[in-house]
Amino acid sequence: MSDDTVDDTGVARQTVLGIDIGGTKMAAALVSADGTILTGDRIRTPSGGADQVFAALGELIGRVRAQAPGAAPLAVGIGSAGPLDQQHGLVSPVNIPGWRNFPLVDQVRALTGDVPVALGLDGHCFALGEYWSGAGREAHTLLGIVVSTGVGGGLVVNGKPLVGQSGNAAHIGHVVVDQDGEACACGSFGCVEAYASGPRMVARAQRNGWRADEDVDAEVLAADAAAGDALAVAAFDDGAQALAAGIVATAVTVDLTTVVIGGGVAKAGPVLFDPVQAWVKRLAQLPFVTDLTVVPAQLDNAGLLGAAHQAWAALS
């Protein structure tokens, strides 16, 4: 057992297993009650059928647990891309086509033993993680947004996640901001995600002539935007306007104080945050949202910590 998994007396620390599942990567970690990650690992989310994707997750869980053989997790918390059926433990992530009504909770419980398994949206877990240990500490009402392959979100109100009756509340990526807008992967039109996700911003910029024949991604788009490329800047401004519209719609609904934005696209820095903040200021005109704070995430592992937070809550 590594030194991190025992306390000063040599006794194995109590831990839970946190799991974070998205369309791009899957991560797992053993986490103590104070939010310390004791062991952890991550892999790319494989394409393929349901069994292939879960086999990769099972191998990941096995590796993480093998790093601390004496630290048996007391519970498991899972943050998954959605939508999901929280009551029955089923997931149907938009960006993982192989999983449709996949019985994730039962499958994970079969691997980890008869312990509580708490399932939540990855966006909810991101928000919880930032509230627990990151940029959202002490926020009264927090909206967390993950901008990556898709756009996910989560709300924390009075210290607790607002999950809704099905567990799918705060799906900000699928707030419609343009009813005559582009088709979204969810089947609707004009969603925030259709404009603000990394792949959609890249596709829009390429349609307008930016690096049209190249195999590029949002990181390249961000670098060109930072260098002043007009087409790249315009793509980020379009995405930022959609994000801001979704943020303000949420803010006036639940009286937000704080918004934390993370995910791979958020690493673009000012080329994303400057226009987001400008558009929020333009759109948020009601007096109770004019002081809305929008800040970058502080944690690289907020989803894992939020998933672990769910697991600890399941034990209380």
C-alpha positions in Angstrom: 0.0 0.0 0.0 1.3 3.5 -0.8 2.0 5.9 2.0 -0.9 8.1 0.9 -3.5 5.4 1.7 -2.6 5.1 5.4 -2.8 7.7 8.2 -0.1 8.7 10.6 -0.7 5.6 12.8 -0.4 3.2 9.8 -4.1 2.5 9.7 -5.7 2.4 6.2 -7.7 5.5 5.5 -11.3 5.3 4.8 -12.0 6.0 1.1 -14.7 6.1 -1.5 -14.3 5.4 -5.3 -15.1 8.4 -7.5 -15.7 7.7 -11.2 -16.0 10.4 -13.9 -17.3 9.3 -17.4 -17.4 11.6 -20.4 -17.3 11.3 -24.2 -13.6 12.0 -24.3 -12.2 10.4 -21.2 -13.0 8.3 -18.2 -11.3 8.7 -14.8 -11.4 7.0 -11.4 -9.8 7.7 -8.0 -9.9 6.7 -4.4 -10.8 9.7 -2.4 -10.7 10.4 1.4 -13.3 12.2 3.4 -11.4 15.5 3.2 -11.3 15.4 -0.6 -7.7 14.1 -0.9 -7.2 11.9 -4.0 -5.1 8.9 -2.8 -4.8 7.0 -6.1 -6.2 7.7 -9.5 -5.9 7.1 -13.2 -7.7 8.1 -16.5 -8.1 6.7 -20.0 -9.6 7.9 -23.3 -13.2 6.8 -23.7 -13.2 4.1 -26.3 -15.6 3.9 -29.2 -17.5 0.7 -29.8 -20.3 -1.2 -28.2 -21.6 -1.2 -24.7 -19.5 -4.2 -23.6 -16.3 -2.7 -25.0 -16.8 0.6 -23.3 -17.6 -0.9 -19.9 -14.7 -3.4 -20.2 -12.3 -0.4 -20.5 -13.9 1.2 -17.4 -13.6 -2.0 -15.5 -9.9 -2.2 -16.3 -9.5 1.4 -15.1 -11.3 0.7 -11.8 -9.2 -2.4 -11.3 -5.9 -0.5 -11.8 -6.9 2.2 -9.4 -8.0 -0.2 -6.7 -4.8 -2.3 -7.2 -2.7 0.7 -6.4 -4.1 0.6 -2.8 -5.1 -3.1 -2.1 -5.9 -2.4 1.6 -8.1 0.6 1.0 -11.5 -0.9 0.2 -13.9 1.8 -0.9 -16.9 2.3 1.4 -19.1 3.6 -1.4 -18.9 4.5 -5.1 -19.9 7.8 -6.7 -20.3 8.0 -10.5 -20.6 11.2 -12.6 -21.7 10.3 -16.1 -22.5 12.2 -19.2 -26.2 12.2 -19.7 -29.1 11.9 -20.0 -29.5 9.3 -17.3 -32.3 7.5 -15.4 -31.1 8.0 -11.8 -33.9 5.9 -10.3 -32.9 2.8 -12.2 -29.2 3.5 -12.6 -29.3 3.7 -16.4 -27.2 6.0 -18.6 -27.6 7.1 -22.3 -24.8 9.6 -22.8 -25.2 11.6 -26.0 -21.5 11.4 -26.7 -21.1 7.6 -25.9 -23.3 6.0 -28.6 -22.6 2.5 -27.3 -24.5 3.1 -24.1 -28.3 3.5 -24.4 -30.2 2.7 -21.2 -27.0 1.0 -20.0 -27.3 -0.4 -16.5 -24.2 1.4 -15.2 -25.0 1.3 -11.5 -25.6 -2.5 -11.5 -22.5 -3.2 -13.6 -20.3 -1.1 -11.3 -21.8 -2.7 -8.2 -20.9 -6.1 -9.6 -17.3 -5.0 -9.8 -17.0 -3.2 -6.4 -19.2 -5.3 -4.1 -22.2 -4.6 -2.0 -21.6 -0.9 -1.2 -23.7 2.2 -2.0 -23.4 3.4 -5.5 -24.5 7.0 -6.2 -25.1 8.1 -9.8 -25.2 11.7 -11.0 -24.6 13.8 -14.1 -21.0 14.7 -14.8 -22.0 18.3 -14.8 -23.5 18.0 -11.4 -20.3 16.4 -10.1 -18.2 19.1 -11.7 -20.3 21.7 -9.9 -20.1 19.8 -6.6 -16.3 19.4 -6.9 -15.7 23.1 -7.6 -18.1 24.0 -4.7 -16.3 21.6 -2.4 -12.7 22.4 -3.1 -12.4 24.8 -6.1 -13.5 28.2 -7.5 -17.1 27.8 -6.1 -16.1 27.5 -2.4 -18.6 29.5 -0.2 -20.8 30.4 -3.2 -24.5 30.7 -2.2 -25.9 29.5 -5.5 -23.5 28.0 -8.1 -23.8 27.0 -11.7 -20.9 24.8 -13.0 -20.5 24.4 -16.7 -18.2 22.0 -18.5 -17.3 23.0 -22.1 -15.7 20.2 -24.0 -16.9 17.6 -26.5 -20.4 18.8 -25.3 -21.6 21.3 -22.8 -22.7 20.0 -19.4 -23.8 21.7 -16.3 -24.8 21.4 -12.7 -26.4 23.6 -10.0 -25.5 23.7 -6.3 -28.1 25.5 -4.1 -27.5 26.0 -0.4 -24.7 23.4 -0.5 -26.7 20.7 -2.2 -26.9 19.7 -5.9 -30.2 20.5 -7.6 -30.8 17.3 -9.5 -34.5 17.4 -10.3 -36.9 14.5 -10.3 -35.1 12.4 -13.0 -31.5 13.5 -12.0 -31.1 15.6 -15.2 -31.6 19.1 -14.0 -29.2 21.9 -15.2 -28.7 20.4 -18.7 -27.5 23.9 -19.8 -26.0 22.6 -23.0 -29.5 21.9 -24.2 -31.1 25.2 -23.3 -32.4 26.5 -26.6 -31.0 29.9 -27.3 -32.0 30.2 -31.0 -35.2 28.4 -32.0 -34.3 28.7 -35.7 -30.7 27.7 -35.0 -28.5 24.8 -35.9 -29.5 21.2 -35.3 -28.1 19.7 -32.1 -27.1 16.1 -31.3 -30.0 15.9 -28.9 -32.5 16.3 -31.7 -33.5 19.9 -31.0 -32.3 23.1 -32.6 -30.4 26.1 -31.5 -29.0 24.6 -28.2 -26.1 26.1 -26.4 -24.1 23.0 -27.2 -24.7 23.5 -30.9 -22.7 26.7 -30.8 -20.4 26.5 -27.8 -18.9 22.9 -27.7 -15.4 22.6 -29.0 -16.2 20.5 -32.1 -19.1 22.7 -33.1 -17.0 25.9 -32.8 -14.3 24.3 -35.0 -16.9 23.1 -37.6 -18.4 26.6 -37.8 -15.0 28.3 -38.2 -14.1 25.8 -40.9 -17.3 26.4 -42.8 -16.4 30.1 -42.8 -12.9 29.4 -44.3 -10.7 28.8 -41.3 -8.2 26.0 -41.9 -10.9 24.4 -44.1 -8.9 21.4 -45.3 -7.0 20.6 -42.1 -7.7 18.1 -39.3 -7.7 20.5 -36.3 -9.4 20.8 -33.0 -10.5 23.4 -30.4 -7.0 23.8 -29.0 -5.8 25.0 -32.4 -8.8 27.2 -32.8 -8.0 28.8 -29.4 -4.4 29.4 -30.3 -5.4 31.1 -33.6 -8.0 33.2 -31.7 -5.4 34.3 -29.2 -3.1 35.2 -32.1 -5.9 37.4 -33.5 -7.2 35.3 -36.4 -10.6 37.0 -37.2 -12.4 33.7 -38.1 -11.3 32.0 -34.9 -12.2 35.0 -32.8 -15.6 35.1 -34.4 -16.2 31.4 -33.7 -15.4 31.9 -30.0 -17.6 34.9 -29.8 -20.5 32.9 -31.3 -19.9 30.2 -28.7 -19.6 32.7 -25.9 -22.8 34.4 -26.8 -24.7 31.1 -26.7 -23.1 30.3 -23.3 -23.9 33.7 -21.9 -27.6 33.3 -23.1 -27.8 30.0 -21.3 -26.1 31.4 -18.2 -28.4 34.4 -17.9 -31.5 32.2 -18.6 -30.4 30.0 -15.6 -29.5 33.0 -13.5 -32.9 34.7 -13.7 -34.6 31.3 -13.0 -32.7 30.3 -9.8 -31.1 33.6 -8.8 -27.5 32.7 -9.3 -24.5 34.3 -7.7 -21.6 32.4 -9.2 -20.8 30.6 -12.5 -17.7 28.4 -12.8 -16.7 27.2 -16.3 -14.3 24.3 -16.8 -13.5 21.6 -19.4 -11.1 21.4 -22.2 -12.4 24.4 -24.2 -12.3 26.6 -21.0 -8.5 26.2 -21.2 -8.6 28.7 -24.0 -8.6 31.4 -21.3 -9.4 35.0 -22.2 -10.5 34.2 -25.8 -13.4 32.4 -24.2 -13.9 34.2 -20.9 -13.6 37.8 -22.2 -16.5 37.5 -24.6 -18.6 35.3 -22.2 -18.3 38.0 -19.5 -19.0 40.7 -22.0 -22.2 39.0 -23.3 -23.3 38.2 -19.7 -23.0 41.8 -18.8 -25.0 42.8 -21.9 -27.8 40.2 -21.3 -28.1 40.2 -17.5 -30.1 43.4 -17.0 -32.4 42.5 -14.1 -31.0 44.0 -10.9 -30.7 40.7 -9.0 -28.3 39.2 -11.7 -26.2 42.3 -12.6 -23.5 41.2 -10.2 -23.3 37.7 -11.5 -19.7 36.4 -11.2 -18.3 34.2 -14.0 -14.9 32.6 -13.2 -12.7 29.8 -14.6 -12.6 26.4 -12.8 -9.7 25.9 -10.4 -9.6 22.1 -10.4 -8.5 19.6 -13.1 -10.4 16.8 -11.3 -13.6 18.6 -10.2 -15.8 15.8 -11.7 -14.0 13.1 -9.7 -14.2 15.1 -6.5 -17.9 15.8 -7.0 -18.5 12.1 -7.7 -16.6 11.2 -4.5 -18.7 13.9 -2.7 -21.8 12.0 -3.8 -20.4 8.8 -2.5 -19.6 10.3 1.0 -23.1 11.8 1.1 -24.6 8.4 0.3 -23.0 7.1 3.6 -24.3 9.9 5.8 
